């Protein structure tokens, strides 16, 4: 325990660690401010894309439809089509006005009720000219409607599918898209310094510590996990706080989009994934710690270890979802599982069309790789002692 605390103190005494921490805070804050502006821009009445402008534009369409009807025969097919378009436009205008009113009154039940109807109207309009739109565009409109329906049925507050602003939903965005990158950079930065600080003129001075070698190695790996958990909690707390200040903290019912290899998507509450995510995250942190430890033993220099760790981890993580020839075996590669939430939601399985990528496979692969890397670390340290 004393050796563990000594290593932790080393981390806190290294003032350079405050630099990436400050950068992370700035990144999370700027991203959230951008999200908040994007999510609320349609309710900024001075904006050229505001809901007020949409209402005015729809009113103009209603006038044009009414003028066209006056010059067309009542029993013609064209009259029926224009009359249907006119009815939809009137309904759309009413929903827009009700949606704006609900936003001002913070009545989110009415807000999503009108938003769902607006999405249905948009879907009806695009279905009429389906050949003019690609499948991805139609799928986006359908998912937008399902998102509003989920928010309505679960009685959730104001939020945006693409630029979330609630505490929990913003955390989901960060974890899903950025946490694995932040973890790799932070752990490589901190642990490269920590692990390589034991070397003086190429000699590991930690061997003088009165501990069994296996205990020394396991303690260092535990410190690595501690760093990973600390960074994760820090990111979660900052993200949740920003969301709480901007709007509200949110709920564990907040949705995440899940995928299957067939392309079917649906929304599920984030609470369904929390336990699996925690287990996989800890194993991922241990894997990152093991990789950095191996490189520190081989390279001994902080800068070399830091950049080699980044290069190896980022290259392998990127390759798992970008290099098509390895998609059939990507479920056996541990870096596939560093972005745990994308694994659990099925997104990586969908991108690689690999049905074997799931939580159970990830846990097994990470466990086996951690055991193998720990044995390698032990062997390398033994070889250093013999020399």
Secondary structure as a PSIPRED ss2 file (coil, helix, strand):
# PSIPRED VFORMAT (PSIPRED V4.0)

   1 X C   1.000  0.000  0.000
   2 X H   0.000  1.000  0.000
   3 X H   0.000  1.000  0.000
   4 X H   0.000  1.000  0.000
   5 X H   0.000  1.000  0.000
   6 X H   0.000  1.000  0.000
   7 X H   0.000  1.000  0.000
   8 X H   0.000  1.000  0.000
   9 X H   0.000  1.000  0.000
  10 X H   0.000  1.000  0.000
  11 X H   0.000  1.000  0.000
  12 X H   0.000  1.000  0.000
  13 X H   0.000  1.000  0.000
  14 X C   1.000  0.000  0.000
  15 X C   1.000  0.000  0.000
  16 X C   1.000  0.000  0.000
  17 X H   0.000  1.000  0.000
  18 X H   0.000  1.000  0.000
  19 X H   0.000  1.000  0.000
  20 X H   0.000  1.000  0.000
  21 X H   0.000  1.000  0.000
  22 X H   0.000  1.000  0.000
  23 X H   0.000  1.000  0.000
  24 X H   0.000  1.000  0.000
  25 X H   0.000  1.000  0.000
  26 X H   0.000  1.000  0.000
  27 X H   0.000  1.000  0.000
  28 X H   0.000  1.000  0.000
  29 X H   0.000  1.000  0.000
  30 X H   0.000  1.000  0.000
  31 X H   0.000  1.000  0.000
  32 X H   0.000  1.000  0.000
  33 X H   0.000  1.000  0.000
  34 X H   0.000  1.000  0.000
  35 X H   0.000  1.000  0.000
  36 X H   0.000  1.000  0.000
  37 X H   0.000  1.000  0.000
  38 X H   0.000  1.000  0.000
  39 X H   0.000  1.000  0.000
  40 X H   0.000  1.000  0.000
  41 X H   0.000  1.000  0.000
  42 X H   0.000  1.000  0.000
  43 X H   0.000  1.000  0.000
  44 X C   1.000  0.000  0.000
  45 X C   1.000  0.000  0.000
  46 X C   1.000  0.000  0.000
  47 X C   1.000  0.000  0.000
  48 X C   1.000  0.000  0.000
  49 X C   1.000  0.000  0.000
  50 X C   1.000  0.000  0.000
  51 X H   0.000  1.000  0.000
  52 X H   0.000  1.000  0.000
  53 X H   0.000  1.000  0.000
  54 X H   0.000  1.000  0.000
  55 X H   0.000  1.000  0.000
  56 X H   0.000  1.000  0.000
  57 X H   0.000  1.000  0.000
  58 X H   0.000  1.000  0.000
  59 X H   0.000  1.000  0.000
  60 X H   0.000  1.000  0.000
  61 X H   0.000  1.000  0.000
  62 X H   0.000  1.000  0.000
  63 X H   0.000  1.000  0.000
  64 X H   0.000  1.000  0.000
  65 X H   0.000  1.000  0.000
  66 X H   0.000  1.000  0.000
  67 X H   0.000  1.000  0.000
  68 X H   0.000  1.000  0.000
  69 X H   0.000  1.000  0.000
  70 X H   0.000  1.000  0.000
  71 X C   1.000  0.000  0.000
  72 X C   1.000  0.000  0.000
  73 X C   1.000  0.000  0.000
  74 X C   1.000  0.000  0.000
  75 X C   1.000  0.000  0.000
  76 X C   1.000  0.000  0.000
  77 X H   0.000  1.000  0.000
  78 X H   0.000  1.000  0.000
  79 X H   0.000  1.000  0.000
  80 X H   0.000  1.000  0.000
  81 X H   0.000  1.000  0.000
  82 X H   0.000  1.000  0.000
  83 X H   0.000  1.000  0.000
  84 X H   0.000  1.000  0.000
  85 X H   0.000  1.000  0.000
  86 X H   0.000  1.000  0.000
  87 X H   0.000  1.000  0.000
  88 X H   0.000  1.000  0.000
  89 X H   0.000  1.000  0.000
  90 X H   0.000  1.000  0.000
  91 X H   0.000  1.000  0.000
  92 X H   0.000  1.000  0.000
  93 X H   0.000  1.000  0.000
  94 X H   0.000  1.000  0.000
  95 X H   0.000  1.000  0.000
  96 X H   0.000  1.000  0.000
  97 X H   0.000  1.000  0.000
  98 X H   0.000  1.000  0.000
  99 X H   0.000  1.000  0.000
 100 X H   0.000  1.000  0.000
 101 X H   0.000  1.000  0.000
 102 X H   0.000  1.000  0.000
 103 X H   0.000  1.000  0.000
 104 X H   0.000  1.000  0.000
 105 X H   0.000  1.000  0.000
 106 X C   1.000  0.000  0.000
 107 X C   1.000  0.000  0.000
 108 X H   0.000  1.000  0.000
 109 X H   0.000  1.000  0.000
 110 X H   0.000  1.000  0.000
 111 X H   0.000  1.000  0.000
 112 X H   0.000  1.000  0.000
 113 X H   0.000  1.000  0.000
 114 X H   0.000  1.000  0.000
 115 X H   0.000  1.000  0.000
 116 X H   0.000  1.000  0.000
 117 X H   0.000  1.000  0.000
 118 X H   0.000  1.000  0.000
 119 X H   0.000  1.000  0.000
 120 X H   0.000  1.000  0.000
 121 X H   0.000  1.000  0.000
 122 X H   0.000  1.000  0.000
 123 X H   0.000  1.000  0.000
 124 X H   0.000  1.000  0.000
 125 X H   0.000  1.000  0.000
 126 X H   0.000  1.000  0.000
 127 X H   0.000  1.000  0.000
 128 X H   0.000  1.000  0.000
 129 X C   1.000  0.000  0.000
 130 X H   0.000  1.000  0.000
 131 X H   0.000  1.000  0.000
 132 X H   0.000  1.000  0.000
 133 X C   1.000  0.000  0.000
 134 X C   1.000  0.000  0.000
 135 X H   0.000  1.000  0.000
 136 X H   0.000  1.000  0.000
 137 X H   0.000  1.000  0.000
 138 X H   0.000  1.000  0.000
 139 X H   0.000  1.000  0.000
 140 X H   0.000  1.000  0.000
 141 X H   0.000  1.000  0.000
 142 X H   0.000  1.000  0.000
 143 X H   0.000  1.000  0.000
 144 X H   0.000  1.000  0.000
 145 X H   0.000  1.000  0.000
 146 X H   0.000  1.000  0.000
 147 X H   0.000  1.000  0.000
 148 X H   0.000  1.000  0.000
 149 X H   0.000  1.000  0.000
 150 X H   0.000  1.000  0.000
 151 X H   0.000  1.000  0.000
 152 X H   0.000  1.000  0.000
 153 X H   0.000  1.000  0.000
 154 X C   1.000  0.000  0.000
 155 X C   1.000  0.000  0.000
 156 X C   1.000  0.000  0.000
 157 X C   1.000  0.000  0.000
 158 X C   1.000  0.000  0.000
 159 X C   1.000  0.000  0.000
 160 X C   1.000  0.000  0.000
 161 X C   1.000  0.000  0.000
 162 X C   1.000  0.000  0.000
 163 X C   1.000  0.000  0.000
 164 X C   1.000  0.000  0.000
 165 X C   1.000  0.000  0.000
 166 X C   1.000  0.000  0.000
 167 X H   0.000  1.000  0.000
 168 X H   0.000  1.000  0.000
 169 X H   0.000  1.000  0.000
 170 X H   0.000  1.000  0.000
 171 X H   0.000  1.000  0.000
 172 X H   0.000  1.000  0.000
 173 X H   0.000  1.000  0.000
 174 X H   0.000  1.000  0.000
 175 X H   0.000  1.000  0.000
 176 X H   0.000  1.000  0.000
 177 X H   0.000  1.000  0.000
 178 X C   1.000  0.000  0.000
 179 X H   0.000  1.000  0.000
 180 X H   0.000  1.000  0.000
 181 X H   0.000  1.000  0.000
 182 X H   0.000  1.000  0.000
 183 X H   0.000  1.000  0.000
 184 X H   0.000  1.000  0.000
 185 X H   0.000  1.000  0.000
 186 X H   0.000  1.000  0.000
 187 X H   0.000  1.000  0.000
 188 X H   0.000  1.000  0.000
 189 X H   0.000  1.000  0.000
 190 X H   0.000  1.000  0.000
 191 X H   0.000  1.000  0.000
 192 X H   0.000  1.000  0.000
 193 X H   0.000  1.000  0.000
 194 X H   0.000  1.000  0.000
 195 X H   0.000  1.000  0.000
 196 X H   0.000  1.000  0.000
 197 X C   1.000  0.000  0.000
 198 X C   1.000  0.000  0.000
 199 X E   0.000  0.000  1.000
 200 X E   0.000  0.000  1.000
 201 X C   1.000  0.000  0.000
 202 X C   1.000  0.000  0.000
 203 X E   0.000  0.000  1.000
 204 X E   0.000  0.000  1.000
 205 X H   0.000  1.000  0.000
 206 X H   0.000  1.000  0.000
 207 X H   0.000  1.000  0.000
 208 X H   0.000  1.000  0.000
 209 X C   1.000  0.000  0.000
 210 X C   1.000  0.000  0.000
 211 X C   1.000  0.000  0.000
 212 X C   1.000  0.000  0.000
 213 X H   0.000  1.000  0.000
 214 X H   0.000  1.000  0.000
 215 X H   0.000  1.000  0.000
 216 X H   0.000  1.000  0.000
 217 X H   0.000  1.000  0.000
 218 X H   0.000  1.000  0.000
 219 X H   0.000  1.000  0.000
 220 X H   0.000  1.000  0.000
 221 X H   0.000  1.000  0.000
 222 X H   0.000  1.000  0.000
 223 X H   0.000  1.000  0.000
 224 X H   0.000  1.000  0.000
 225 X H   0.000  1.000  0.000
 226 X H   0.000  1.000  0.000
 227 X H   0.000  1.000  0.000
 228 X H   0.000  1.000  0.000
 229 X H   0.000  1.000  0.000
 230 X H   0.000  1.000  0.000
 231 X H   0.000  1.000  0.000
 232 X H   0.000  1.000  0.000
 233 X H   0.000  1.000  0.000
 234 X H   0.000  1.000  0.000
 235 X H   0.000  1.000  0.000
 236 X H   0.000  1.000  0.000
 237 X H   0.000  1.000  0.000
 238 X H   0.000  1.000  0.000
 239 X H   0.000  1.000  0.000
 240 X H   0.000  1.000  0.000
 241 X H   0.000  1.000  0.000
 242 X H   0.000  1.000  0.000
 243 X H   0.000  1.000  0.000
 244 X H   0.000  1.000  0.000
 245 X H   0.000  1.000  0.000
 246 X H   0.000  1.000  0.000
 247 X C   1.000  0.000  0.000
 248 X C   1.000  0.000  0.000
 249 X C   1.000  0.000  0.000
 250 X C   1.000  0.000  0.000
 251 X C   1.000  0.000  0.000
 252 X C   1.000  0.000  0.000
 253 X C   1.000  0.000  0.000
 254 X C   1.000  0.000  0.000
 255 X E   0.000  0.000  1.000
 256 X E   0.000  0.000  1.000
 257 X E   0.000  0.000  1.000
 258 X E   0.000  0.000  1.000
 259 X E   0.000  0.000  1.000
 260 X C   1.000  0.000  0.000
 261 X C   1.000  0.000  0.000
 262 X C   1.000  0.000  0.000
 263 X C   1.000  0.000  0.000
 264 X C   1.000  0.000  0.000
 265 X E   0.000  0.000  1.000
 266 X E   0.000  0.000  1.000
 267 X E   0.000  0.000  1.000
 268 X E   0.000  0.000  1.000
 269 X E   0.000  0.000  1.000
 270 X H   0.000  1.000  0.000
 271 X H   0.000  1.000  0.000
 272 X H   0.000  1.000  0.000
 273 X H   0.000  1.000  0.000
 274 X H   0.000  1.000  0.000
 275 X H   0.000  1.000  0.000
 276 X H   0.000  1.000  0.000
 277 X H   0.000  1.000  0.000
 278 X H   0.000  1.000  0.000
 279 X H   0.000  1.000  0.000
 280 X H   0.000  1.000  0.000
 281 X H   0.000  1.000  0.000
 282 X H   0.000  1.000  0.000
 283 X H   0.000  1.000  0.000
 284 X H   0.000  1.000  0.000
 285 X H   0.000  1.000  0.000
 286 X H   0.000  1.000  0.000
 287 X H   0.000  1.000  0.000
 288 X H   0.000  1.000  0.000
 289 X H   0.000  1.000  0.000
 290 X H   0.000  1.000  0.000
 291 X H   0.000  1.000  0.000
 292 X H   0.000  1.000  0.000
 293 X H   0.000  1.000  0.000
 294 X H   0.000  1.000  0.000
 295 X H   0.000  1.000  0.000
 296 X H   0.000  1.000  0.000
 297 X H   0.000  1.000  0.000
 298 X H   0.000  1.000  0.000
 299 X H   0.000  1.000  0.000
 300 X C   1.000  0.000  0.000
 301 X C   1.000  0.000  0.000
 302 X H   0.000  1.000  0.000
 303 X H   0.000  1.000  0.000
 304 X H   0.000  1.000  0.000
 305 X H   0.000  1.000  0.000
 306 X H   0.000  1.000  0.000
 307 X H   0.000  1.000  0.000
 308 X H   0.000  1.000  0.000
 309 X H   0.000  1.000  0.000
 310 X H   0.000  1.000  0.000
 311 X H   0.000  1.000  0.000
 312 X H   0.000  1.000  0.000
 313 X H   0.000  1.000  0.000
 314 X H   0.000  1.000  0.000
 315 X H   0.000  1.000  0.000
 316 X H   0.000  1.000  0.000
 317 X H   0.000  1.000  0.000
 318 X H   0.000  1.000  0.000
 319 X H   0.000  1.000  0.000
 320 X H   0.000  1.000  0.000
 321 X H   0.000  1.000  0.000
 322 X H   0.000  1.000  0.000
 323 X C   1.000  0.000  0.000
 324 X H   0.000  1.000  0.000
 325 X H   0.000  1.000  0.000
 326 X H   0.000  1.000  0.000
 327 X C   1.000  0.000  0.000
 328 X C   1.000  0.000  0.000
 329 X C   1.000  0.000  0.000
 330 X H   0.000  1.000  0.000
 331 X H   0.000  1.000  0.000
 332 X H   0.000  1.000  0.000
 333 X C   1.000  0.000  0.000
 334 X H   0.000  1.000  0.000
 335 X H   0.000  1.000  0.000
 336 X H   0.000  1.000  0.000
 337 X H   0.000  1.000  0.000
 338 X C   1.000  0.000  0.000
 339 X C   1.000  0.000  0.000
 340 X H   0.000  1.000  0.000
 341 X H   0.000  1.000  0.000
 342 X H   0.000  1.000  0.000
 343 X H   0.000  1.000  0.000
 344 X H   0.000  1.000  0.000
 345 X C   1.000  0.000  0.000
 346 X C   1.000  0.000  0.000
 347 X H   0.000  1.000  0.000
 348 X H   0.000  1.000  0.000
 349 X H   0.000  1.000  0.000
 350 X H   0.000  1.000  0.000
 351 X H   0.000  1.000  0.000
 352 X H   0.000  1.000  0.000
 353 X C   1.000  0.000  0.000
 354 X C   1.000  0.000  0.000
 355 X C   1.000  0.000  0.000
 356 X C   1.000  0.000  0.000
 357 X C   1.000  0.000  0.000
 358 X C   1.000  0.000  0.000
 359 X H   0.000  1.000  0.000
 360 X H   0.000  1.000  0.000
 361 X H   0.000  1.000  0.000
 362 X H   0.000  1.000  0.000
 363 X H   0.000  1.000  0.000
 364 X H   0.000  1.000  0.000
 365 X H   0.000  1.000  0.000
 366 X H   0.000  1.000  0.000
 367 X H   0.000  1.000  0.000
 368 X H   0.000  1.000  0.000
 369 X H   0.000  1.000  0.000
 370 X H   0.000  1.000  0.000
 371 X H   0.000  1.000  0.000
 372 X H   0.000  1.000  0.000
 373 X H   0.000  1.000  0.000
 374 X H   0.000  1.000  0.000
 375 X H   0.000  1.000  0.000
 376 X H   0.000  1.000  0.000
 377 X H   0.000  1.000  0.000
 378 X H   0.000  1.000  0.000
 379 X H   0.000  1.000  0.000
 380 X H   0.000  1.000  0.000
 381 X H   0.000  1.000  0.000
 382 X H   0.000  1.000  0.000
 383 X H   0.000  1.000  0.000
 384 X H   0.000  1.000  0.000
 385 X H   0.000  1.000  0.000
 386 X H   0.000  1.000  0.000
 387 X C   1.000  0.000  0.000
